[in-house]
Every structure is written in C-alpha cells, then in structure tokens.
Amino acid sequence: MFWSVNLGKLVQTGRTYAVWVLLAASVALLAAMSCKPAFAELAEPLSALAKMPVREITVFKDGHALVLHEGTMQTDGEGNVVMDYLPTPVLGTFWPFSTDKNARLTSVVASRHKVLVPRTTLTLSTMLEGNPGAQVQVTALSGSGTNTTTVTYDATIIGVPTRTSQELEETNPPNSGEKLPEKSGLVMLKTAEGVMVLPLERIQNLAFKQSYNKKLSDEELRNVLTMKLDWQHNKPASTADVGMMYVQSGMRWIPNYKVSIDDSGKASVKLQATLVNDLTDLNDVTANLVIGVPSIAMKNETDPMALQQVVAGVLAGMDRSRSVNAFSNAIASQVLAGAGGYRDENSQVQQAAHPEVSGGEKNEDLYVFMVKHISLKKGQRMVVPVAECILPFKDVYTLDVPFSPPPELRPLSNRSSEVASLIQAPSVEHKIRLKNSSPYPLTTAPALILHKNRILAQGLMTYAAPGSSEDLAITTAVDIKVKKTDRETARIPRAFSWQGYDYARIELAGTLSLTNFTHKPVELEIKRRVLGKVMKAEHNGIPEMINVFEDPHLAEYPRWWGWFSWPDWWHHVNGIGSIDWKLTLAPSESVNLGYTWQYYWR
C-alpha cells in the first residue's frame, strides 16, 4: 500500500508544512515496514494480570504488618500467574507458595512488564489516535502569522505516526531495557485529495460522523510478579491456587482505653483499636492485632523483590490460621496467634455486616486479638471495639519526694529561683490501681478515665501482664496537705579521709507532715530520696541505698543536675538513699514521718 501526498493542497495551507509532509510520510512508511524483533515482548491487556486478594493480616503497633495473600488465580499461556501487585517486603520475609496439588512453584520473578492500559480519551490528540478509520470533519488552522485562517474539510483518520516498542528495542543498543512507543506530534488524515499530514496542535475542532471509540489503550511498564509453576508434564490449567506472605511497613494499630470506675471498686475497661492503613486495600480480611512487637532484625532493609522502589520469621501460629501452612519454618519465639477460620476447604467466605472480634489469645510472648471481616481501603482509617472486661481497682495516693541539690552547691548556680521551687513541698497524687484479672495483658495506650460518665482524667496505661497491677494517675489530691522540713543537725570536720583528703560529715534530719482532709481513709505510698546515706526512718519506713546506674527511678538525673559543676569525688564518698512508707491515714488524721541522713563534703 502506498500513500499519496497532495503537496499543492499543503502549499495552500502554508509552505512551511512541506518539510513536515516529507518527514511524516517517511515516518509512516518506516512504521508500516518495520518488523517485530524476535526478542521483543508484546504488551498484554491489563486484564491479563491477576489480582491476588489479601486473606489475613497481622498488625503490630510499630507500623509493620504480616500480610497473607491467597486465592485461585488465572494463569497465562505458559501456565504461570502474573500479578500486577509488587509488595515492598522487609528483607528476608517474602515467602510465596503454591497450594495447588497439580502445580509446583519453581520461582517468582519481579520485573517490569508491558501492559495495555485502556483510558478514556480526554484530548483531541487522543481522540484522533484512538479512532483510526473513523470519518470526521476537521477544522484546522491554515497559513501562518497574520495570514492564519481556519479551513474545514472531511477526512478519514489514518493515525498518529509512532515508533513501536519493537522497533525501538531492535534499534537501541543491547541491554538498554524495554521501551515504550514514541509518538510523533503529527496526525495523518486521508482526504479526497490525498493524505494530509498535520501537526496535532493545528487541529481546532473534530466532528465524528458516526460512533467513535471513547477509550485508548496505551502501553505502560508495570512492576509485576510472575509466579512460575511446574505442571509436572500436565497441560497447564486456566487457574492455580497460590499465595504469598511478607512483612511490610505501612499498617499499624493504635490501642486506646476507656476506664469507667464506680463506687464499689469495679472498673469497666474497654479497649478499642484505631487501624491506620497505608499499605493495601483490604476486603473482608481477618486482622490479627498484636500486643507486643517481635524482634524484626532487618526492618530497615527492603527485600530486592521490591525492585528497590520505594523482617524475619513472623507469622500467625495458631492452628486455625492459614498463615501457618504457608510459612512452616517459623522462629518459635516470634510465633503469633493467628485469626484464621474465615474459610474451610469447601465453603465460601462468610460475609458479615460488621467487624467481628474474638478473644485475645497468647502464644509465646505475644497476644493477639482477632478481628474478622475487616474492609478498609488504602488511605482509610477505622476504629473498632476490641475487648471489654471488668477489673477490680482501689484508690491509691502517692507522694514522691526527690532529692534536691546539697546546700554547698546551690550558691554555685545562677538559677537560684528555680532551685528554690524544686525544694518546695511536693503534692500527693491520686491514682487508681487496676488489678489485671483478665486473661490478656493491658498494653501501653492512652486511657480515658470516667466516673458516672464524667471525665476524671486522661492517663497513660502501661503494660501490665495478667495477674499484675497498673496505676493510672487521676489528679493532684488537694485535700491531702504535705509539708516538708529539712534541717542540718551537725557538721563534723575531718570525719573521713580518702586519698589524702579530709571530708566533713554533714548530718541532717527531715520530716514529712501529711494531713488527710478528705471524708474517707486514704492509702498512702510515700517515697523520699536523699543525697547521701539514710540513717533512720520513723513509722516503719524502709531505708535502702540506690544503685544509681540501674535503679529505674534514676534512669535520668533530675533536670537541675547539669546546673552545677559536681566535684569529681562526690560519688566516691557518697551515695543516694531512699525511704519507702506505706500507711493508711484516717479522715482528719495527721502524721509526721521523720528521717535522718548524712553525706560527706570537703
């Protein structure tokens, strides 16, 4: 087939297009005569790519999730499953599998694949490109400069000259990768006078005389996973039962509690979860919400199967979970309790209008709440009730009096007003102490505390194993007054010698005076820490010396510690002492808690 070009007509519409005509005709002829190279891969329809659904997901609080995909997938002409979803797994956690008794999984390849993607045409150029052979009326610009006019004529769309991907791959250097077609800025139209070649931007209007195609399929490179299957000398089936699992960041659950207390010592504790999904679409999925985070050694490393676009042995381990069948080499200390049971071999997935929660269960050091029938698209958030229990509690009043700088150091600081505020009388804090009598732990989370549907406070619940207790702060107990009095009782020069230096012993006495102005007895737990050695504590106070390097109360020194230039000998001759009291104070009752301590100075 040869195309004729009416140069005379083009001269009338502008001499400057003569060169365009010759170039476009050459391009069209080359495109028509080019042959497909033997190594080139033809683009497939987008519908040829399988979409493997997520069946189960195990979500950790740190933003990682164990994702299980599984389903009956269509196969291609070679009996392989090609999927258009490429995960970004943590290094060493990507595990594909086949559950088809007739097909053995031999390998999985992550690659870039050419597909034809149909899209609605939105511009004149895509309308022209998507409708070769259509009868149209064209209105185009003619001439140039001040002599530009518009002309209208009937034509048949031939197409847009394009260098095909096959041509580009044949003419480019070896190993330069797959190519997408290169489209010119021209359109070829067959008119009564011959073949018209115009730049696309010259066309102003387009009128189709008959129906036209509203979509255009373009080649794109997509990241795909190809699961290569061995059908063991049998003819490949049209479908195969396959799956994959991996750990990936992008989904987390945030726990929060509502604690409603009554006057009989019972607390209704409700746990709800906020699911944050920035990972993938979930449709009727079983979600395992984990209390506790397993050790994921490679969580900052991406597996090469992700193609570098954008940890180990974590799985759901309960017998009801399908994950255990997919990932048999689990590390025992990291096994999670799964949430399977969503489907058996001969039944369909049971649909539910709302998420369904089953109880928490323990496996090793991790606890799991199973929430079934979760549907949540990527980018969405969801709040779902998880658990509720009744726990006993009691009111506790605590007083923590930290040590203050020794008097010898205070003049060395230019922050005397702040030092003075630190040594003022501290206040008693009202707390509730929950006894965790439930079969699962309380996890670290915000806790809203209510009494008769009125808010008392928002505290922070910290981890409490079954059988242990947890304190939630309510407020400052303003009806329990505290007064702290410290005084020096003696100063003994040269009481101690070390490395040729003499040290004086400073002896001190203190009193904590407390009065209960409430209408009920209160249980008090009091801690007083001092710089030096505790010598005596009244009212059955328990004195002890603190390991300054390991005691959890001294994980960080007080904020004023760096205000002074501490002598390098201080810890060689001194320590830190602590006194604990536990007592009950009746209404209107007062108590004076006396104590003495000493430290050395030179």
Secondary structure, 3 states (H helix, E strand, C coil): CCCCCCHHHHHHCCHHHHHHHHHHHHHHHHHHHCCCCCCCCCCEEHHHCECCCEEEEEECCCCEEEEEEEEEEECCCCCCEEECCCCCCECCCCEEEECCCCCEEEEEEEEEEEEEEEEECCCHHHHHHCCCCCEEEEEEEECCHHHCEEEEEEEEEEECCEECHHHHHHHCCCCCCCCCCEECCEEEEEECCEEEEEEHHHEEEEEECCCCCCEEEEEEEEEEEEEEEECCCCCCCCEEEEEEEEEEECEEEEEEEEEEECCCCEEEEEEEEEEEECCCCEEEEEEEEEECCCCCCCCCCECHHHCCCCCCCCEECCCCCCHHHHCCCCCHHHEECCCCCCCCCCCCCCCCCCCEEEEEEEECCEEEEEEEEEEECCCCEEEEEEEEEEEEEEEEEEEEECCCCCCCCHHHCCCHHHHHHHCCCCCCEEEEEEECCCCCCECCEEEEEEECCEEEEEEEECCECCCCEEEEEEEECCCEEEEEEEEEEEEEEEEEEECCEEEEEEEEEEEEEEEECCCCCEEEEEEEEEECEEEEECCCCEEEECCCCCCHHHCCCCHHHHHCCCCCCHHHHCCEEEEEEEEEECCCCEEEEEEEEEEEEC
